[in-house]
Amino acid sequence: MIEKAAAPPPAIPAAFFGERVTWVHHWTDRLFSFRCTRDPTLRFVAGQFAMIGLLVDGKPLVRAYSMVSPPWDEELEFLSIKVPHGPLTSRLQHLRAGDTVLIGKKPTGTLLVDNLLPGETLWLLSTGTGLAPFMSLIREPDVYEKYQRIVVCHTVREVKELAYRDYISNQLPGHEFLGDMLAGKLVYYPSVTREPFPNQGRITTLIETGKLFADLSLPALSIERDRVMLCGSEDMNADVRGLLEARGFVEGSNAEPGSFVVEKAFVTK
């Protein structure tokens, strides 16, 4: 009996790298992270995103994902939600080490320090998986050279959804190369909306009531001193944008720097 030859794996489309998954971590039943190999020719700037995904029936199914990993990392890391019937995330959540993922060859995005005017304090305001690009930014040495203080605010519904909390609080300060650089500069402010927690409430409420600034012993947002990056749900982005614009903040872009920037690419499926 002649055995049929195994079908060759589907070809990777020219716009993507085919990378191998090396690590998967499930934070909750709705949230997970994974790492994969990185083609040495891929270049990106801290804060950018790439189109990533899977081949489904021989065709790329992709969404925009911000890089969690800093530009100097030899691998790529991503943070994702799990949507039960989401076209991509329902498949992506089952990744295992050794699987192949598609990584777009042209990263882009607006959450770049070059899109902001010079300032003293950089506020990184995120909800859910919007923390991802800020994980890259807080490990980029150039950011610490441009700002006197970097404040990471991460708001989630439940405490267990505070992905990377231990890393930011305990591991990053002891980092061999970054530890001394971020000492006294990096401030982490996690908040939770649906469970008891020392910092409780939506980021908009924490800003409006002044609790955020009181807790951190910092002055309220000022266009002269502060610069802001937003990455979260559409509602969060819109609400905080309104608060900032009411204070005179102007949105920046790749074409013209401003006093705040917003990332609109946010995976919901």
N, C-alpha and C positions, 0 to 999 in steps of 0.2 A: 504494500500500500504506500503510495507516494504522499508524503505530508505536504500540506499547502504552506508556502512560505508566509511568515508573519507579515502583515501589512506594515509598510514603513510609517513612522510617526508623521502626522500632518506637518506640512512646512510652516515655519514661523513667518508671518507676514513681514515684509521689508521694513515697516515702520516700527518694529518692535524687536527687543532682545528676548530670547527665551532663556529665563533664568531658573535655577534650581532652588527650591525651598530648603532651607537648612534648619529652621526652628519655628515652632508654632506654640503660642501661649494663649490659653483661654482665660480671660479675666473673669468673665461672667457668662451666663447663657445668652447674652446679647452683645458681647464685646470680646474681641481677640486681636492679637498682634502676630505678625510673622516676619521672618527674615529670609532673604534669598541672596544668592550670589549676585555680584555686580560686574558687568562688563567693564574692563578698564578704560574703555573709550567714553563711557557715560560721564558727563559733567553736569553738575547742578549747583545752584546757590542755595544756602540755607533759607528755608521758607517756601521753596518752590514745590510744585506737584508734578506728577507724571500720570499719563494714562496707563493704568495697569488692569490686568484681568486674565481671562482664560480663553483657550480655543474651545468653542462649542460648535459641534457639527462642522468643524473645519474653518469656522469663521471667528474673528476676535470679538469677544464680549468684554468691553472695558468701561471703566469709570475713572474719574480723576481722584487720585490719592496723594496727599502730601507725604513727603519723605519724613519719617521720624528720625532716621539716621542723619548725622551731620555729613557735610561734604567730604570730610577726610576719612570716613569709615570705609572699610574694604567691602562691606556688605550693605544691602539696603533693608530698611525696616519700615513696616507700615502698621497702622492701627485702623481697625475696621469694626463697624457694627455688623450685626447679623439680622437680616430681615427675612422671616420665614419664607416668603414668596418673592423676595427680591430677585430679579433676573440674574444678577451677579453674586451678591453676598450670600444667597442661599446655597450657592456652589462653593464660593471662596472659603466659607467657614469650615469646609471639610478638608482643607489642605492638610497634607502630611509632608514630612521631610522627604525629599526626593522628587516631589511633584514639580511640574513645570508651570511657571507663571509668565505672562507677557508683561514686559516693561517698556513703555514708550521711550523712544530715543530722543525726544525733544521736551525736556522739563520746562515748565513756565510757571507764572504766578505773580501776584502783586505784593505778597508779604515779604518784601525785601527792605533791608535797612536803607538802601540807596533810594527808595521811594519816599523816604521821610526826610524832612528838614532836620538840621542838627537840633539836639535837645539834651536834657539832663537825665530824665527818667523815661525808660521805655516800658510801657504797659502792654502786656500780652494777655488779652482777654479771650477766653475760650469756653465753649461748652462741649461736653461729650468728646467725640473724636476730633474736634477742632483743636485739641491740644497737640496733635501730631506735628504741624510745622514748627511749633514753638519748642518742641523737644529737639529739633534740629538747630534752631536759632540759639538756644541757651548753651549749646556745645560748640558754638562758632566763636573762636577767639576774637575775630574782628568786631563782634557785637560789644564785647567788654571794653574794647578800645574806644568805642564811639559814645558809650553811655556810662554815667556814674552809677546808675542803678537799673536793674532789670527786674520787673515784677511780673510773675506768672500767676494769673488767676484762672483757675479751672473749676467750673461749676457743673455738677452732675446731679442726678436724682437720688442715687443711693451711694453710701460710702464705698461699697465694693466696686463701684464704677470709676473710682479715682485711680485710673491707670497710671502707672509710673510714679505713684506717690512715694513709695519707699525709695525708689531710685533718686528722685529729685531731692528728697529730704536727707537721705542717709548715705547713698553711694556716690552721687555726683560730687558732693563736697570733698570727698577723699580721693577724687580722680587724680591719677599720677601727674597729668599735664594741666588739667583745668582747675583743680582744686584751689590753688593759690590765686588764680586769676579771678575766680568768681567769689572768693571770700569777701564778705561785706558788701557785695554788689548784687547777688542773686537773692530775690525774695520770692517765696512760694506761698500762695494763698488759695488753698482748696476750699470750696464751699459746696454744701449739699442742700437740696430743696425739699426732699421728702422724708428725711430721717433726722433724728437729733444729731447735732454735730456742733463743734465750737463755732464754726462759721456757717451760718444757716441763711438761705435765701438766694433769690435770683441776683445775678450780678448787677442788673439795673437797679434793683431795690437797694443793694449794698452801696451803690454809687450815690443814688438820690438821697438816702438817709445819712450818708457820710460815715456809715459804720466801717466801710472798707478802709477809709483813710484813718479813722480813729484807731482801728485795730492794728494798723501798720505804723502808726505815729508818723504819717506823711500828710502833707497838705493836699487839699482837693485839687482835682485836675485843672491845670492852667495851660493855656495855649503857648505861653512864653517858655514854659519849662518842660512840659510833658509831650510825649509822642505815643501813639496808640496803634496797636494792631488788633484786628478783630477776626476771629475764625470760629464760627459756630452755626447754630440753626438760623434759618432765615429770620425768624422772629427776634432772636437775640441780636443778630447783625443790625436789623432795622431799628430796634429799640435803642441800642447803644449809639448807633449813628445819630439818632435824633438827639440824644443827650449831649453828644460831642458837638454837633452843629449848633446847638443852642448856646454852647459855650465858646463859639467862634472857631472851632476846629474845621479844617478844610481837608477834604479827601485827596490823597496823593495817588499817583499812578506811575506806570513805567515811563510815561511821557513827561510828567511834571511832579516833583516831590511835594508832599503836603504834610499836615500835622497828624493825619491818621490814614490807615489803609485797611481795606476789607478784602478777605478772600471769599469769593462767591462760589467757588467749586467745592461742593460739600456732598459727600455720598449719602444718599437717602434710600437707595435701592440696592 
